[in-house]
Amino acid sequence: MNRQSAVERIEELREMIRRHDHLYYVLDSPELSDAEYDVLFRELQEWEDSFPDLRTADSPTQRVGGAPLSSFPSVQHEAPMLSLDSDQTEESLRRFTDRVERGLDDPSRAAWVVEPKLDGLSIELVYEHGLLARASTRGDGLRGEGITENARTIRSIPLRLVEDARPAPALLAVRGEVIIRVDAFDDLNERLISEERPPFANPRNAAAGSLRQLDPAITASRPLEVYAYDVLASSGLDVSTQWDTLQALRDWGFLVNTYSERATDTEEILAYHARIDAGRQDLPFEIDGVVIKLDDLAAREELGFTSRHPRWAFAFKFPPRVEETRIERILASVGRTGVVTPVAIMEPVNIGGVTVTRASLHNREELARKDVRPGDRIRVQRAGDVIPQVIGRVEEEGRERGPAFRMPESCPSCDTELVERGPFTVCPNSFGCRAQLKGRIQYFGSRGALDIEGLGEETARLLVDENLVERLPDLLDLTVEQLVELEGFAELSAGNLVAAIEAASEPQLHRFLAALGIPEVGGAVSRSLARHFGTLDAIMAADEDALTDVEGVGPIMASRIVAFFAEPHNAENIARLTDRMRVQAAETAPLGGALEGKTFVFTGGMDGMSRGEAKKRAEALGAKVTGSVSKKTDYVVAGTDPGSKLGKANDLGVTVLDEDGFLRMLEDLEVGE
């Protein structure tokens, strides 16, 4: 195809992918299956690989591509990002609304926009001529940390503003809140625990920790979302109210809170606050109050700001939710990934309208640190108003305490001997343990794995409880006749599920790997493994050194992968799965060129190009680029502030190039090509 045709097709694919990203991540109404989306995305990647000069920063393929940073730059905001005046009492709210009305020439202009106060991390997104130019955290309100590369990985942030309904200003600075939804937070913590890493205390900490990663690939692996709620600065934006501002943000493709409403007076604000408070346990995200803003933008200008707060906005907080109760007993609970977690069973306690009877104690080291035992009186909070969390023990003078809880030696579900991995206790029987099986089945059929429609949580529970699936491979032997006997199934739904399982029985290698639930191995690493090795047999036979040559795989992850495939229960069940399935081999990464067979590692910053560009130029000459130094590394390219990788290269005798030396090598080899 000629260049002009390539330009047209690339732009067509980008528009299609942007539209489907918006439908999926912002509107939550996807029109394509994951497989259909992947076809479009791969085609765009292939076109851009064929015409690399047509690859642009706003292309959907460029969301993740930046190399890890050594530090975050300091960025000045387009306008101050002030905090809000806040309180929990009705009297404080009334003082605020009265003060605003007195400050206006016409009190009838005091109409409001009210919205839930999301408990996340505030950021600024700056667009120039419709393209995302930079992103930064709030910092001290005047300057923040530049997190542009990380922000680009968040799918609800448009890289290019949608201009179907209204044109984009030459300059637009948007304020938004980075959050992790409650269900995604639970999944993230479960994954971290399975990888023997400490879980986050609450979704806000998870969002902040995920956004402030020096490696954008880590941020990309976290389920972050951004809700836009204000315009900090713009050139030529023609809106007169906050309500119109929210509509403009929607038009440009941002995710905007659907719970925002208008209120005409203080009584309506109080009613909204009470309604949100009563239903907040059912919201998909954590909140800690509601925000009240004057709707009239011109009236805001009249009122102005104090040194710390706008005079036209107020955060009406909810009271904290902490109560005392007593631990009745502590149980060991087996999760989907096999991690056995101590769980406190408590006397029922009402926290903010929700009766709480259970709270996770995370792992044996955390349990020992808090030193809570059966019979102890404890303080419990709903962390972020959602997740029950034991804060600590309440001292009871003169009361004799019971014995400390000890983790069991064998799995409470399948009686397999438990193993200790760091602070975590794990059942290694990944595919045969009934407690893990329900979650394994659900994960096996999830969108990020084999995408089996109809194989959700309730179906997985039924299949295990009714003994139709005792090990994961049994899933492939289900029949319509068996399923129609289950509650909620009829002939049509049973046939659809059997057909969906059959359709998934010839999966791509990366999807099969993801479906296995290997510790630390998500979608991105599954793709890298498939591209690198090509077949499942090659991956299962790889040792730790071979695995660390794969992009995104470090020594710890490599050891987890080797251990997973070596575990006898896992090996037996994978063999049974592959007997019934045809796992498709993947095309390995193309080599060829002057650097074929050579392995490079980049460390530190570069002046003449980004590390992402340096990596692409090396790979274009056939080199393999990995993230860690080993005895198989041929060259380490050390920029400014190279860190520990340079020391390891020197210890192993690996050739070290500075940026100039690397560029000279490229120039010589590219001329030869």
Stockholm file with secondary structure:
# STOCKHOLM 1.0

chainA/1-673         MNRQSAVERIEELREMIRRHDHLYYVLDSPELSDAEYDVLFRELQEWEDSFPDLRTADSPTQRVGGAPLSSFPSVQHEAPMLSLDSDQTEESLRRFTDRVERGLDDPSRAAWVVEPKLDGLSIELVYEHGLLARASTRGDGLRGEGITENARTIRSIPLRLVEDARPAPALLAVRGEVIIRVDAFDDLNERLISEERPPFANPRNAAAGSLRQLDPAITASRPLEVYAYDVLASSGLDVSTQWDTLQALRDWGFLVNTYSERATDTEEILAYHARIDAGRQDLPFEIDGVVIKLDDLAAREELGFTSRHPRWAFAFKFPPRVEETRIERILASVGRTGVVTPVAIMEPVNIGGVTVTRASLHNREELARKDVRPGDRIRVQRAGDVIPQVIGRVEEEGRERGPAFRMPESCPSCDTELVERGPFTVCPNSFGCRAQLKGRIQYFGSRGALDIEGLGEETARLLVDENLVERLPDLLDLTVEQLVELEGFAELSAGNLVAAIEAASEPQLHRFLAALGIPEVGGAVSRSLARHFGTLDAIMAADEDALTDVEGVGPIMASRIVAFFAEPHNAENIARLTDRMRVQAAETAPLGGALEGKTFVFTGGMDGMSRGEAKKRAEALGAKVTGSVSKKTDYVVAGTDPGSKLGKANDLGVTVLDEDGFLRMLEDLEVGE
#=GR chainA/1-673 SS CCHHHHHHHHHHHHHHHHHHHIIIIISSCCCSCHHHHHHHHHHHHHHHHHSGGGCCTTSGGGSSCCCCCSSCCEEECSSCCCCCCEESCHHHHHHHHHHHHHHSSSGGGCCEEEEEEECSEEEEEEEETTEEEEEEECTTSSEEEBCHHHHHTCTTSCSBCCCSSSCCCSEEEEEEEEECCHHHHHHHHHHHHHTTCCCCSSHHHHHHHHHTCSSHHHHHTSCCEEEEEEEEEESSCCCCBHHHHHHHHHHTTCBCCTTCEEESSHHHHHHHHHHHHHHGGGSSSCEEEEEEEESBHHHHHHHCBCSSSBTTEEEEECCCCEEEEEEEEEEEEECTTSEEEEEEEEEEEEETTEEEEEEECCSHHHHHHHTCCTTCEEEEEEETTTEEEEEEECCCTTCCCCCCCCCCSBCTTTCCBCEEETTEEECCCTTTCHHHHHHHHHHHTSTTTTCCTTCCHHHHHHHHHTTSCSSGGGGGGCCHHHHTTSTTCCHHHHHHHHHHHHHTSSCBHHHHHHHHTCTTCCHHHHHHHHHHHCSHHHHHHCCHHHHTTSTTCCHHHHHHHHHHHHSHHHHHHHHHHHHHCCCBCCCCCCCCSTTTTCEEEEESBCSSSCHHHHHHHHHHTTCEEESSCCTTCCEEEECBSCTHHHHHHHHHTCEEECHHHHHHHHHHHHHHC
#=GC SS_cons         CCHHHHHHHHHHHHHHHHHHHIIIIISSCCCSCHHHHHHHHHHHHHHHHHSGGGCCTTSGGGSSCCCCCSSCCEEECSSCCCCCCEESCHHHHHHHHHHHHHHSSSGGGCCEEEEEEECSEEEEEEEETTEEEEEEECTTSSEEEBCHHHHHTCTTSCSBCCCSSSCCCSEEEEEEEEECCHHHHHHHHHHHHHTTCCCCSSHHHHHHHHHTCSSHHHHHTSCCEEEEEEEEEESSCCCCBHHHHHHHHHHTTCBCCTTCEEESSHHHHHHHHHHHHHHGGGSSSCEEEEEEEESBHHHHHHHCBCSSSBTTEEEEECCCCEEEEEEEEEEEEECTTSEEEEEEEEEEEEETTEEEEEEECCSHHHHHHHTCCTTCEEEEEEETTTEEEEEEECCCTTCCCCCCCCCCSBCTTTCCBCEEETTEEECCCTTTCHHHHHHHHHHHTSTTTTCCTTCCHHHHHHHHHTTSCSSGGGGGGCCHHHHTTSTTCCHHHHHHHHHHHHHTSSCBHHHHHHHHTCTTCCHHHHHHHHHHHCSHHHHHHCCHHHHTTSTTCCHHHHHHHHHHHHSHHHHHHHHHHHHHCCCBCCCCCCCCSTTTTCEEEEESBCSSSCHHHHHHHHHHTTCEEESSCCTTCCEEEECBSCTHHHHHHHHHTCEEECHHHHHHHHHHHHHHC
//
